[in-house]
């Protein structure tokens, strides 16, 4: 096995910007990324999976040694590579019980959190080259690296990413056999109110596609700028619609998805079905992570349609499973549901908005219809304290009137960590009926991240911060909160 080493970031950037066939790509065995994701194993127990990305599909997997200096080395094993031509790398993984480092290098990997008192929430962090200064690392137009560094400096116990990691590698249209085709995106890229899909789709990974999912885009859009935050704490990762199998799904299930074949996890590493198959879609099952004072249920909402009822049956099954997960969650933990697409959020209505899915004025669309229908079909057996989401490329906070028999949880949308921002709709604080209850909230169109912590009585407190760490809004919610709107902007 070749000696393992970590090259300077600038060297790796230059090498990975070229095609795999060029001679100046990183030397096989070079460590390209190292990180830890939290997962639920086959028995439902929370485990920490350390992963190391190395150059070369045939590179040997390294051993991990404890940072504390005591204990036996831990062997890593390789994940299944879905496309060696476009992913000329090896991803090696192992369960870890403490902080580790890659043997023979200075590369460190976080262990499982000992507490969950300081959380960093980010989402929609990738970059669109066409409208973000060409996606130059460190530019004001794409501040993800600055956000990652600011958040890492706070020394979080845990990082939660709301999905959509890779934008530069996930165009809305792709050339297939010389013809331009719209990429399947669960309704977001079709202009269809009904959001129905029968059978096969057109996607980046269809046969004959000129632009399949590639490691190079994952490196540039996510792993390179996120390096300091990946080293700071373990991650909880949600799948976004840009990680659909029609888009960057192969990379998602190879690099980040917590499913794994390794002993002690045994939930299975999913692989995307062929776009041309009769059943080309993949739905990850929901799972629950239990940490000191915090329980997180992760919902794969990548295929949920914002304005219609696409795949309603699948999401009803998801919420049926969530009922069981919540019923078994620790009583004293802050209960949080993580879903890329929000359960309740407000956007500007347009000609794709279905009748009846607006506020009383007709100006604003209430999303996500698919998830709300599933939520109604399988009501949650106990109150959830907070829903965390992304998807909307803005910040939005919504709370619901207290005192109802089954109050809805607070909803925070954190889709502000890198991709070009959407306009703030509504532009001012609002209060109007949402799903039969009075929803009160406000939004901001500013880059940033959320620093969040559990508090007493199933409560939580948070601060929305800009890329430099400056406070943008103060937030407080949960069952013990007295106010309905969970967040207030800084004056």
Residue, then its C-alpha position, 0 to 999 in steps of 0.5 A: x500500500x502506498x504511503x498516505x499523505x494529505x496534500x495542501x488544499x491548493x494542490x488538490x484543488x488544481x488537480x481535481x479541477x482536471x479530468x481523471x485521465x490527466x497525469x497531475x491528479x492527486x497521487x493514489x492514497x492521498x487523503x481527500x476528505x475525512x468526516x464522521x456521520x451519525x447513523x442508526x444501526x440495524x437495532x436502532x442504536x445511534x453509532x458514529x461512522x468515520x469515513x475517509x475519502x482517498x484518491x484511487x479506486x484501488x487504494x487500500x483502506x487505512x487504519x484509524x488510531x485513537x487521538x487519546x493515544x491508547x487503544x487498538x487501531x481500528x480497521x476501515x473497509x471500503x464502501x461500494x463505488x457506484x461509478x469508478x469512472x466518475x468517482x476515481x476514489x475509495x471511501x473507507x469507513x468504520x464505527x468509532x467510539x472516540x476521536x480518531x486520526x488516520x494512521x500515518x497522517x495528521x488527519x483527524x476524525x471526530x468521535x460521537x458527541x459526549x453532549x448535544x448542547x451546541x448545535x450548528x445548523x446549515x443548509x443549501x450550501x452549494x454554489x451555482x457558477x452562473x450567478x455566484x461569481x463563478x463559485x470562487x472559493x472564499x468569495x462574497x458571492x459564495x460564502x460557504x467556506x467562511x460560514x464553515x470556518x465561523x461555525x467550526x470556531x464555535x466548537x459545536x458538539x454536532x452539525x446538522x445539514x439540511x441537504x442540497x450540498x452540490x449545485x454546480x454539478x446538478x443542472x436543471x437540464x442535461x443533454x441526452x443523446x444530443x437532445x436537451x431534457x429537463x432533469x426529474x426533480x420531484x416537481x420543482x423543475x416541471x412547472x406541474x401542479x399535479x407533480x406526477x411521475x410514471x415510471x422512468x425519468x430523464x436525469x443526469x445519470x440516464x444512459x447517454x447523459x453528457x453530465x453525470x454525477x462526478x466526484x470533482x463537483x462534490x469536492x469543489x462544492x462541499x468537501x473542500x469548503x467544509x473541511x474545517x467544519x467536518x473536522x470540528x464535530x460529527x454530522x447529521x445529514x439530510x438528503x435534499x432534492x439535489x441528491x435525488x438519483x436523477x441528480x447527485x444521488x450516486x455521490x450522496x449514497x456513496x459519500x454521505x448517506x448513513x446506510x452502511x454494510x459494515x458490521x455493527x451498522x448493517x442497514x445496507x448501503x443503497x445504490x441508485x436504480x437505473x433511470x430507465x428501470x420501472x421503479x427508478x426512485x429510492x426512498x430512504x427510511x426515516x431513522x432516529x438518533x438519540x444523544x444526551x438531551x436530544x433526539x433527532x428523527x431524519x426524514x428523507x423528503x427529497x422526492x416530496x412535491x412542494x405543491x402537489x401529492x407526488x408519491x403520497x403513499x410513500x410519505x404516508x408510510x414514512x410518517x407511519x414509521x415516524x410514529x413508531x420512532x417518536x413513541x420510543x424516543x427518550x421522554x426528556x429529550x428535545x424532539x427534533x424532526x429534520x427534513x430537507x423540505x419544510x413541513x410548513x413554510x411560506x413562499x410566493x404564490x404563482x401560476x403553479x400554485x394549486x387552488x386552496x394552497x394559499x393564505x387568505x389573500x392569495x399572495x402566498x403559497x403554503x408548502x409542502x403539500x405532500x408532507x402535510x397530507x402524510x402528517x395528517x394521515x399519521x398524526x404524531x403520537x407525541x409533540x415534536x418540539x422543532x422541525x428543521x429544514x432547508x430547501x427555500x434558499x432563505x431563512x424563515x421561522x414559523x410558530x403556531x398558537x399555543x393552547x391547542x390540543x395538539x400544537x404544531x412544532x416550531x418550523x425553522x428553515x435554514x437554506x442560507x449557507x451558500x447557494x444564491x439566495x431567494x427573495x424573502x416572501x413575505x417581506x415583513x413579519x406575518x400571521x395568517x392561517x396555515x393548515x388550519x392554525x394561526x402561523x406567525x413568523x418572519x424571514x430573512x434573505x441573508x447568508x448564514x447559519x443557525x447556532x442552536x441549543x436545547x433548553x429546559x422543558x423541551x425548549x430550545x434557543x438559537x441565534x441566526x448568524x451571518x458568515x462572519x458570526x454576527x447575530x442576525x436574529x434571536x430565537x426561542x421556542x419549544x413547549x416552554x416558550x411563551x411567544x408564538x413567533x419563535x424568532x425576532x430579527x436583530x434591530 
